[in-house]
């Protein structure tokens, strides 16, 4: 194998579709205002108390493909990925041609893949017979198909695969993509994550495992769904299940001037670990190790980090665990450093979460602000921890840590530096 090229890696563009908006600019406009993107589910009918979700507003697969394509590719994460990749490339100003296309990779991870397509196939099988199962079913279920379909539509032909890190998939994609560029395997990477899992079985499944918030009449979200996600609040009761996708475009330093690309942040360090502990309960020791390794990989000390974009799901145990790990890593520095959770505004987009949050954090760093943790009511257990409650804050910062953890014990943290 060739020796690694040791190239510096930069984020040069991004795209996203979230409960706040079907594009990144729409998402950002509402995020900076401190708005939430939650409502009672309309994608399907459920008899669940966890009926408040995050749906991408006005999203229509017909915006990305013709009727036949939409019919065949009925796993929404496929065409959603195509649309977000297209937006990310446009934001970067990177065109696919004979030189760039073979050197462009696409790594888009997902937690649940084509669950919606499988549900349609099962309904057809039960009610119409086996001949009514779509011949596109298996491709719709393949984890790599969103990246593959994006390549077909956008004409890049570098490596494509799906980093399967559950809710940390987006950070795994960024970490792997950065290393591929660093080592010279490719020049550009579309790195991100996606999930479109608002189907009855998934909504009820998360409710039955007590992961998502159950909206009872006395809950403050009963009359205002926007208050359902409240990370680090004393009355947090579980996350809000959402759909969404995010993609970051990565490029090495020497390609910036060659193609007129604008660096927005540098991928400075990556830390990853596995819990070897429990399929849903995190292991504080290995989570702490992932955070420390990301900072060490960046060549920094904990005191150099100026902001943490937390995993911050709004579950009682998860938020407590994460703050505990941050205290172990940062000590007294944590009281001087803000942390916040984008999931207070967009909910938990599963495989899409880390990439969306990375894009929001980088944009905030460029704009000199920190997005808030909305719906916040202080928890005495977190006294002295600045969660940027309820309102966007003006603050110049240059180095941030973005955390992501997932079912099965996947932990991946990324350090970005502003440019």
C-alpha positions as CSV (number, residue, x, y, z in Angstrom):
1,X,0.0,0.0,0.0
2,X,1.2,3.5,-0.8
3,X,2.2,5.7,2.1
4,X,-0.6,8.1,3.2
5,X,-0.5,11.6,1.7
6,X,-1.3,13.2,5.1
7,X,-3.4,15.9,3.4
8,X,-5.4,18.4,5.5
9,X,-9.2,17.9,5.0
10,X,-11.8,20.7,4.9
11,X,-15.6,21.0,4.7
12,X,-16.4,23.0,1.6
13,X,-20.2,22.7,1.5
14,X,-23.3,21.0,3.0
15,X,-26.9,20.2,2.4
16,X,-29.7,19.1,4.7
17,X,-33.4,18.3,4.9
18,X,-34.8,18.4,8.5
19,X,-38.1,19.0,10.4
20,X,-37.2,22.7,10.2
21,X,-36.9,22.8,6.4
22,X,-36.4,20.8,3.3
23,X,-33.2,22.6,2.5
24,X,-30.3,23.7,4.6
25,X,-31.0,27.5,4.2
26,X,-34.6,26.9,5.3
27,X,-33.4,24.8,8.2
28,X,-30.9,27.4,9.3
29,X,-33.3,30.3,9.0
30,X,-35.6,28.7,11.6
31,X,-32.9,27.2,13.7
32,X,-31.2,30.5,14.4
33,X,-34.6,31.9,15.5
34,X,-34.9,29.1,18.1
35,X,-37.9,27.4,16.5
36,X,-38.9,23.7,16.7
37,X,-40.0,21.5,13.9
38,X,-42.4,19.1,15.6
39,X,-46.1,18.2,15.0
40,X,-48.4,15.3,15.3
41,X,-47.5,12.6,12.8
42,X,-49.2,12.9,9.4
43,X,-47.0,10.4,7.5
44,X,-49.1,7.5,8.9
45,X,-51.8,6.6,11.4
46,X,-50.7,5.5,14.9
47,X,-52.4,4.8,18.2
48,X,-49.3,5.8,20.1
49,X,-48.7,8.3,22.9
50,X,-45.4,9.0,21.1
51,X,-47.3,10.7,18.3
52,X,-45.3,13.9,18.1
53,X,-42.6,13.6,15.5
54,X,-40.3,15.7,13.3
55,X,-41.4,15.6,9.6
56,X,-39.6,17.4,6.8
57,X,-42.1,20.2,5.8
58,X,-43.3,20.2,2.2
59,X,-40.9,17.4,1.2
60,X,-42.0,15.6,-1.9
61,X,-40.0,13.0,-3.7
62,X,-41.5,14.2,-7.0
63,X,-39.2,17.2,-6.6
64,X,-36.2,14.9,-7.3
65,X,-37.5,12.4,-9.8
66,X,-40.4,11.6,-12.2
67,X,-43.4,9.6,-11.3
68,X,-42.0,6.3,-12.4
69,X,-38.8,6.7,-10.4
70,X,-40.8,7.7,-7.3
71,X,-42.9,4.6,-7.7
72,X,-39.9,2.3,-8.1
73,X,-37.7,3.9,-5.4
74,X,-40.3,3.9,-2.7
75,X,-37.7,3.9,0.1
76,X,-37.7,7.6,0.8
77,X,-34.2,7.6,2.0
78,X,-32.9,6.9,-1.5
79,X,-34.4,10.0,-3.3
80,X,-33.9,12.2,-0.2
81,X,-30.2,11.4,-0.3
82,X,-30.0,12.3,-4.0
83,X,-31.6,15.7,-3.3
84,X,-29.4,16.5,-0.3
85,X,-26.3,15.5,-2.1
86,X,-27.2,17.7,-5.0
87,X,-27.8,20.6,-2.6
88,X,-24.4,19.9,-0.9
89,X,-22.5,19.9,-4.2
90,X,-24.2,23.1,-5.3
91,X,-23.4,24.8,-2.0
92,X,-19.7,23.7,-2.4
93,X,-19.6,24.9,-6.0
94,X,-18.1,21.6,-7.0
95,X,-19.0,20.3,-10.5
96,X,-18.7,16.7,-11.7
97,X,-16.5,16.4,-14.8
98,X,-14.0,14.0,-16.2
99,X,-11.4,14.9,-13.5
100,X,-13.6,15.3,-10.4
101,X,-16.2,12.5,-10.9
102,X,-13.8,9.5,-10.6
103,X,-12.2,11.1,-7.5
104,X,-15.5,11.8,-5.7
105,X,-16.7,9.3,-3.1
106,X,-20.1,9.1,-1.3
107,X,-20.5,7.7,2.2
108,X,-24.1,8.1,3.5
109,X,-25.0,6.0,6.5
110,X,-28.5,5.1,7.9
111,X,-29.8,3.4,11.0
112,X,-33.0,1.8,9.6
113,X,-32.5,1.9,5.8
114,X,-35.5,1.1,3.6
115,X,-38.0,0.3,6.3
116,X,-40.8,2.1,4.5
117,X,-40.3,0.1,1.3
118,X,-40.3,-3.2,3.2
119,X,-43.6,-2.2,4.8
120,X,-45.2,-1.6,1.4
121,X,-43.9,-5.0,0.2
122,X,-45.3,-6.8,3.2
123,X,-48.7,-5.2,2.7
124,X,-48.7,-6.2,-0.9
125,X,-47.6,-9.7,-0.1
126,X,-50.4,-10.2,2.5
127,X,-53.2,-8.5,0.6
128,X,-52.3,-9.0,-3.0
129,X,-50.0,-11.9,-3.2
130,X,-46.3,-12.5,-3.9
131,X,-46.3,-11.4,-7.5
132,X,-47.2,-7.9,-6.3
133,X,-43.9,-7.5,-4.5
134,X,-41.8,-4.9,-6.3
135,X,-38.7,-6.2,-8.1
136,X,-37.1,-3.0,-6.7
137,X,-37.6,-4.1,-3.1
138,X,-34.1,-5.5,-2.6
139,X,-32.4,-2.5,-4.0
140,X,-34.6,-0.3,-1.9
141,X,-33.4,-2.1,1.2
142,X,-29.7,-1.9,0.4
143,X,-27.8,0.5,2.7
144,X,-25.5,1.6,-0.1
145,X,-28.3,2.5,-2.6
146,X,-28.8,6.1,-1.5
147,X,-25.1,6.7,-2.2
148,X,-25.3,4.7,-5.4
149,X,-28.4,6.4,-6.7
150,X,-26.8,9.8,-5.9
151,X,-23.9,8.7,-8.1
152,X,-26.2,7.7,-10.9
153,X,-28.0,11.1,-10.8
154,X,-25.0,13.3,-10.1
155,X,-22.4,11.4,-12.2
156,X,-19.6,10.7,-9.7
157,X,-17.9,7.3,-9.8
158,X,-15.6,7.1,-6.8
159,X,-16.1,4.7,-3.9
160,X,-19.7,4.4,-2.5
161,X,-20.7,2.7,0.7
162,X,-22.8,3.2,3.8
163,X,-21.1,3.5,7.2
164,X,-23.5,1.8,9.5
165,X,-23.0,3.4,12.9
166,X,-26.7,3.7,13.9
167,X,-27.2,7.3,15.2
168,X,-23.5,8.0,14.9
169,X,-23.5,7.1,11.2
170,X,-22.9,10.7,10.0
171,X,-19.8,11.2,12.1
172,X,-18.5,7.8,11.0
173,X,-18.9,9.0,7.4
174,X,-17.0,12.2,8.1
175,X,-14.3,10.4,9.9
176,X,-13.8,7.7,7.2
177,X,-14.2,10.2,4.4
178,X,-11.5,12.5,5.9
179,X,-9.1,9.6,6.2
180,X,-9.8,8.5,2.6
181,X,-8.9,12.0,1.4
182,X,-5.9,12.3,3.8
183,X,-4.5,9.0,2.5
184,X,-5.0,10.0,-1.2
185,X,-7.8,7.5,-2.0
186,X,-10.0,10.2,-3.4
187,X,-10.1,14.0,-3.6
188,X,-13.7,14.7,-2.6
189,X,-16.2,13.0,-0.4
190,X,-19.9,13.4,0.2
191,X,-20.2,12.3,3.8
192,X,-23.4,12.1,5.8
193,X,-26.4,10.2,7.0
194,X,-30.1,9.8,6.3
195,X,-33.3,8.1,7.8
196,X,-36.9,8.2,6.8
197,X,-38.4,6.0,9.5
198,X,-41.8,7.5,10.3
199,X,-43.8,4.3,9.9
200,X,-46.2,2.9,12.5
201,X,-44.1,-0.1,13.5
202,X,-41.0,2.1,14.1
203,X,-43.0,4.7,16.0
204,X,-44.6,2.1,18.2
205,X,-41.4,0.2,18.6
206,X,-39.5,3.2,20.0
207,X,-42.4,4.0,22.3
208,X,-42.5,0.4,23.6
209,X,-38.8,0.6,24.5
210,X,-39.5,3.8,26.4
211,X,-37.1,5.8,24.1
212,X,-39.4,8.4,22.8
213,X,-41.5,10.9,24.8
214,X,-45.1,9.9,25.5
215,X,-47.4,12.9,25.3
216,X,-49.8,12.7,28.2
217,X,-52.5,15.4,28.9
218,X,-50.5,17.0,31.7
219,X,-47.3,17.3,29.6
220,X,-46.4,20.8,28.4
221,X,-46.1,19.4,24.9
222,X,-49.7,18.3,24.8
223,X,-50.9,21.7,23.7
224,X,-47.7,22.7,22.0
225,X,-45.8,19.9,20.2
226,X,-42.9,22.2,19.8
227,X,-42.0,21.7,23.4
228,X,-41.7,17.9,23.1
229,X,-37.9,17.7,22.9
230,X,-36.1,19.3,25.8
231,X,-32.5,18.0,26.3
232,X,-30.9,18.7,29.7
233,X,-34.3,19.9,31.1
234,X,-35.5,18.6,34.4
235,X,-38.7,17.2,32.8
236,X,-37.1,15.5,29.8
237,X,-38.9,12.3,29.0
238,X,-37.4,10.9,25.8
239,X,-36.5,11.9,22.3
240,X,-38.7,13.0,19.4
241,X,-38.4,10.6,16.4
242,X,-37.7,12.6,13.2
243,X,-36.8,12.1,9.6
244,X,-34.0,13.9,7.9
245,X,-30.7,13.8,6.0
246,X,-27.4,15.8,6.1
247,X,-24.4,15.7,3.8
248,X,-21.0,17.4,4.1
249,X,-18.7,17.9,1.2
250,X,-15.0,17.2,2.1
251,X,-12.0,18.2,0.1
252,X,-8.2,18.4,0.6
253,X,-6.3,21.7,1.0
254,X,-4.7,21.6,-2.4
255,X,-8.0,21.3,-4.2
256,X,-9.4,24.5,-2.7
257,X,-7.7,27.0,-5.0
258,X,-7.6,24.6,-7.9
259,X,-11.4,24.4,-8.0
260,X,-12.3,27.7,-6.4
261,X,-13.8,26.0,-3.3
262,X,-14.5,27.9,-0.1
263,X,-13.2,26.2,3.1
264,X,-15.8,26.4,5.9
265,X,-14.1,24.3,8.5
266,X,-11.3,21.8,8.9
267,X,-11.8,18.3,10.0
268,X,-9.2,18.3,12.8
269,X,-9.7,15.1,14.7
270,X,-11.8,12.0,15.0
271,X,-12.3,9.6,18.0
272,X,-14.3,6.4,17.9
273,X,-15.0,3.5,20.2
274,X,-17.5,0.8,21.0
275,X,-19.2,0.2,24.3
276,X,-19.0,-3.6,24.7
277,X,-21.7,-3.1,27.3
278,X,-25.4,-3.0,26.3
279,X,-27.4,-2.5,23.1
280,X,-29.1,0.7,24.2
281,X,-27.4,1.9,27.5
282,X,-24.2,3.7,26.8
283,X,-20.9,2.9,28.6
284,X,-19.5,6.1,30.2
285,X,-15.9,4.8,30.0
286,X,-15.9,4.2,26.3
287,X,-17.9,7.3,25.5
288,X,-15.3,9.3,27.5
289,X,-12.5,7.6,25.6
290,X,-14.0,8.6,22.2
291,X,-14.2,12.2,23.3
292,X,-10.7,12.2,24.5
293,X,-9.4,10.5,21.4
294,X,-11.0,13.0,19.1
295,X,-9.4,15.9,21.0
296,X,-6.0,14.0,21.0
297,X,-6.3,13.2,17.3
298,X,-6.8,16.9,16.7
299,X,-3.5,17.6,18.5
300,X,-5.4,19.6,21.1
301,X,-5.9,19.7,24.9
302,X,-9.5,19.7,26.4
303,X,-9.1,23.3,27.3
304,X,-8.8,24.2,23.6
305,X,-12.4,23.2,22.8
306,X,-14.7,26.2,22.8
307,X,-18.1,24.6,22.3
308,X,-19.6,21.1,22.3
309,X,-22.5,20.2,20.0
310,X,-23.9,17.4,22.2
311,X,-25.6,14.2,21.2
312,X,-28.3,15.5,23.6
313,X,-31.2,13.3,22.9
314,X,-33.6,14.4,25.7
315,X,-33.6,11.1,27.5
316,X,-33.1,11.1,31.3
317,X,-30.2,8.7,31.3
318,X,-28.6,9.7,28.0
319,X,-28.3,13.4,28.9
320,X,-27.0,12.6,32.4
321,X,-24.4,10.2,31.0
322,X,-23.2,12.7,28.4
323,X,-22.8,15.5,30.9
324,X,-21.0,13.1,33.2
325,X,-18.5,12.2,30.5
326,X,-18.0,15.8,29.6
327,X,-17.2,16.6,33.2
328,X,-14.6,13.7,33.2
329,X,-12.9,15.1,30.1
330,X,-13.1,18.8,30.7
331,X,-13.2,19.2,34.4
332,X,-13.6,22.8,35.5
333,X,-13.3,24.0,31.8
334,X,-16.8,22.7,31.3
335,X,-18.2,25.6,33.4
336,X,-16.6,28.1,31.0
337,X,-17.7,26.4,27.8
338,X,-21.2,26.3,26.3
339,X,-22.8,23.1,25.1
340,X,-26.1,22.7,23.3
341,X,-28.3,20.2,21.5
342,X,-29.8,20.7,18.1
343,X,-32.2,17.8,18.8
344,X,-34.2,20.3,20.9
345,X,-35.2,21.8,17.6
346,X,-35.1,18.9,15.1
347,X,-35.6,15.9,17.2
348,X,-33.6,12.7,16.6
349,X,-33.1,12.0,12.9
350,X,-31.2,8.8,13.8
351,X,-28.7,8.1,11.0
352,X,-29.1,11.7,9.7
353,X,-28.4,13.3,13.1
354,X,-24.7,13.7,13.2
355,X,-24.2,15.1,9.7
356,X,-27.1,17.6,10.2
357,X,-25.7,18.7,13.5
358,X,-22.2,19.0,12.0
359,X,-23.5,21.3,9.3
360,X,-25.4,23.4,11.7
361,X,-22.4,23.7,14.0
362,X,-20.1,24.7,11.2
363,X,-22.6,27.3,9.9
364,X,-23.0,28.7,13.4
365,X,-19.2,28.9,13.8
366,X,-19.0,30.9,10.6
367,X,-21.8,33.2,11.7
368,X,-20.4,33.8,15.1
369,X,-23.3,32.3,17.0
370,X,-24.2,29.2,19.0
371,X,-27.6,27.6,18.4
372,X,-29.6,27.1,21.6
373,X,-31.1,24.2,23.6
374,X,-34.7,25.3,23.4
375,X,-37.6,24.3,25.7
376,X,-35.1,24.4,28.6
377,X,-36.1,24.2,32.3
378,X,-33.0,23.9,34.5
379,X,-32.1,20.6,36.1
380,X,-30.2,21.1,39.4
381,X,-28.2,18.0,38.5
382,X,-26.5,20.1,35.7
383,X,-25.8,23.2,37.8
384,X,-22.9,25.1,36.4
385,X,-23.3,23.6,32.9
386,X,-24.1,26.2,30.2
387,X,-26.5,24.6,27.8
388,X,-27.3,27.9,25.9
389,X,-30.9,27.9,27.1
390,X,-33.7,28.9,24.8
391,X,-32.1,31.6,22.7
392,X,-29.3,31.7,20.1
393,X,-26.2,33.3,21.5
394,X,-23.7,35.6,19.7
395,X,-20.2,34.1,20.4
396,X,-17.1,33.9,18.2
397,X,-15.5,30.5,18.4
398,X,-13.0,28.6,16.3
399,X,-12.9,25.0,17.6
400,X,-15.9,22.7,18.3
401,X,-16.5,19.1,19.3
402,X,-19.5,17.3,17.8
403,X,-20.6,14.1,19.7
404,X,-22.7,11.2,18.3
405,X,-23.6,7.9,20.0
406,X,-25.8,5.1,18.7
407,X,-27.6,1.9,19.6
408,X,-25.3,-1.1,19.7
409,X,-22.6,1.0,21.4
410,X,-21.3,3.1,18.6
411,X,-19.5,6.3,19.6
412,X,-17.9,8.8,17.2
413,X,-16.8,12.3,18.0
414,X,-15.4,14.9,15.5
415,X,-13.4,18.1,16.2
416,X,-13.9,20.9,13.6
417,X,-11.8,24.1,13.4
418,X,-13.1,27.2,11.8
419,X,-11.3,28.9,8.9
